[in-house]
Amino acid sequence: MYIRMDQLVRAIAVALDIVEGELLGASTHHGKRIAALSVAMGRYFGMDEEFLTSLATCALFHDSALTEYILSEQRENDPAMKLHCEYGQRNAEAFLLNRDVAGFVLYHHERADGDGPFGKKEGEFPLGAEIIAIADTLDVTHHLQTVSPHALADIRKQIDEETGSRYTKRAAKAMLAVLDADMLSLLRNDRILDTAERIIPPWPVDIEDLSVIRIADLAAHIIDYKSVFTKQHSVQIARKAWRMGEYYGYDKLSKSRLYLAAALHDLGKLAMPTHILEKPGKLTDAEFATIKDHVRFTQEMLKDVTGFERVCAIAAGHHEKLDGTGYHAGKEADEISFDERIVACLDIYQAVSEPRPYHAARSHAETMPILYDMARKGFIDERIVKDLDAVMAVYSGVELPPTFHLAP
């Protein structure tokens, strides 16, 4: 069964743009504009479709390390900028792309004159990095989502003036060739989603392929780093989900779907304010209503990924309750699938057992009575709670390793 990996990458990039907006004040859909410009420049250079797919993926994820290193006041030559680039490169390479992307993200803050974080001069870093660098700088500097076509002459003048210092000659030449009034129009917020869908090449991948698992793992890590209190939350739920799939005798496709849904179930939390996620006390009614909305965001981000329909449904159902009091759809018991019930139970198990602002870490023996109580009240599936008790007891206080999803 195939999914559109390019659509999944863009869905996760939506969440990354929200994080970048919160942490750095970056514009909405920043990553998509960088990807669209990068692909247009890549076509100017005659790159083939596989190379363009790899370039677009790097462009979309060039700032993917922001939840690990917050750079709100950092300069480009600050050591933290190097960490941001290094971790971003690590994330890009996790995709198992079809083309070599070494240095594309690592050097995307380099300058032609060598005054970037790594001191690389023109000719010392790859074309992919040159392309992403100029697109990134122009979007941040000129706010391309709102800039008037009348400002195009000034933008082109600035590119000319900084060629050889900030921008490399070949990147500047390509940008001047593709950045016209029509392109500016395509980069506006009201058009960028359609632009990205049209300009970024399709990338079909089997849903069981390791590359899909790797992007889900990456997304889970990004989600978990949103708060200092959830650094293993989604990752551990995904690994536990794979283990439960093994326990129930699932085939690899079913285990993969369950794993992916568990890894991405909190994708919408990237759109939630950090101060609410990390609040040590009880949430107000308004704050709780905001947090509940993360499930809707998860569904919105994943619903248009071709081949991901089942994964999206499982991920979006992790806060439903059997008595109909859950959210966001308020499903009744007969509307909640077994996989949704598994992820719901695992989400509670992980949240109860891991340390939070309002409670210390709990052992398996301390966690299970809370789940049994919820099952008795008719909130969650008692059979799954009993199975969790049997399967997870051996892992009390231990993080599951990242090996389960590699099994056949």
C-alpha positions, 0 to 999 in steps of 0.5 A: 500500500502506497502513500504520498510521502511528499504530502506527509512531509508537507503536513509535518512542515505545517506543524514546523512552521507553527513552531517556528512562528511561536519561537522565532516569529517566522511567517506562516508557511515559511518552509513551503515557500523555501521549498517552492523557490528551491524547486523552481531554482533546481529546475533552472539548473536542470535537476531531475525529479528525484533530486528535486524531491530530495531538495524540497524535503531538505528545504521543508525541514531546514529548521526542523531542529528548532524544538531542540535548540531555540534560537530566538536571539542568536546571531548567525555566527553563534555556536548554537546556530551550528547546532541548529544546522547540524541537527537539521542535517541529521533530521534531513538525512533520516528520510533515506532520500534517493539523492545525496543531500550532504551539507544541504541543511548543514550549510544553509546559513553559510555566506559566499564571503565565508562569514557564516557559522562554519566559515565556508566560502563560495565553492566550499558548500554544495549547490543545494545549500546555496539554493536553500540559503538564498531562498531562506534569507529572502523570505525572512528579510522581505516577508514574501508572503505579503510583499507587493509586486511593486517591491520586486525591483528593490528585492532584485537590486538587493540580490545584485548588491549582495551577490558575492558577499551573502549570496553565491553567484550561481544561486543569485543568478537562478533566483533572479531568473525565477523570482518574478511577479508571477512567482511572488503571487504563488508564494502568498499565503492564500496560494502557497498550499496549491503552489507546493502541491503543484511544484513539488514532485510526487513521492510515492512510498510503500507505507511499510517502508522504513523511510515512512517509519523514519519520518514518523520517528523524526516527527515524534521527536520534534513533537516531544521536544515541544515541552521539556516534560514530554521528551519521550512521550510520542516516541515511547507510545509508538514503540509500545504500539508496535509491541502491542501489535505484535502481541495481538498478532498483527501483520506488518501493514497493521503494525506499521499503521498503528506505529505511525498513528501513535508516533503522530497522534500529538502532531497538533500539539505543535500548534499549542502554546508552550506555556499551557503545555508546561503549566504546573497547575490545573488548566483553566476551562479556556486553557483546557479547551485550547489543548483539546483542539490539538486533536483537530489540528492533528486530523487537519494536518494528516487528512489530505495525505493520500494512503494515510486515511486509516492512520489519520483516523487512529491518530485523531481518535486517541482522546475518544472515550467509550461513554461518548464523553471524549473529544474531539468527535465525541464518538460512542463506543461502537464508533471507536476502532480497536486501534483507536482504543489501543492508542488511547490506552497507551496515551494515558499509560505513558502520560500517567507513568512519565514525569509531568509538572504535576506528578512524579514518574510512576512505576508500572505497578503504580500506573495500572490502578489508574487505568483499571479505574478508568476502565471500570468507569467505562472510559477505556477498553478493559480488555486492552488495559488487562493486556497492557498490564501483562505486556508492559510490566516487564518494561516498568521504568524502562524506555523501550528501544527503537528496535520493535518497528524494524522487526518483520 
